[in-house]
Amino acid sequence: MRTTWMVWGLLALAPAAAAADGRYQALPLAGAEGGSGGGRAFILDTREGHVWVWSENELMATPGGGRRYGPGFIYQGRLRPGDAPGETIDPRR
């Protein structure tokens, strides 16, 4: 739970230049915990179109070759505008 508050605090205290123009936007994602987000957030860079998902409980590799669960960001790629409403966008383009 402390990790959740730390991440939200970091997002709230983003660098002044980024915060001044609202560059980064974060939205909680619905989860198993009664729709409260389940420790996950969708993060969008409104200037460059990059997207991340932050989660409290991601499976990560450790230096010794093992695995553990912990907080982490998953880069989802970069958005681009479509040409028409309802268009399906191929992320490889």
C-alpha positions, -999 to 999 in steps of 0.1 A, spaced: 0 0 0 29 23 8 42 18 -27 9 30 -42 11 62 -23 48 67 -32 40 63 -70 10 87 -68 32 111 -49 59 109 -76 34 115 -103 20 145 -85 55 159 -80 66 156 -116 91 182 -128 78 217 -130 80 219 -168 60 187 -173 35 196 -147 30 231 -160 16 219 -193 -1 187 -181 22 165 -202 17 133 -182 -17 121 -174 -25 91 -152 -57 72 -149 -65 43 -125 -73 11 -142 -103 -10 -131 -91 -42 -113 -102 -71 -92 -104 -50 -60 -140 -38 -66 -130 -17 -96 -107 5 -75 -78 0 -98 -61 -30 -81 -28 -11 -79 -26 -3 -116 -25 29 -136 -25 40 -173 1 67 -179 1 88 -211 27 113 -223 4 138 -240 32 155 -259 50 125 -274 22 98 -273 41 73 -252 20 50 -230 29 30 -199 10 8 -174 22 9 -138 14 -20 -116 20 -29 -80 24 -65 -87 45 -73 -119 66 -104 -123 102 -93 -127 136 -110 -132 162 -106 -104 200 -103 -110 205 -139 -99 182 -153 -126 152 -157 -103 119 -140 -104 99 -119 -79 68 -98 -79 70 -60 -73 60 -26 -86 70 -18 -121 62 1 -154 54 -17 -186 60 4 -218 31 -1 -241 44 18 -271 36 51 -288 2 63 -300 -4 80 -332 -35 98 -346 -57 79 -370 -71 91 -403 -108 84 -396 -130 78 -366 -132 41 -356 -100 32 -375 -80 3 -363 -44 13 -359 -15 -11 -365 11 -4 -338 39 -17 -361 35 12 -386 
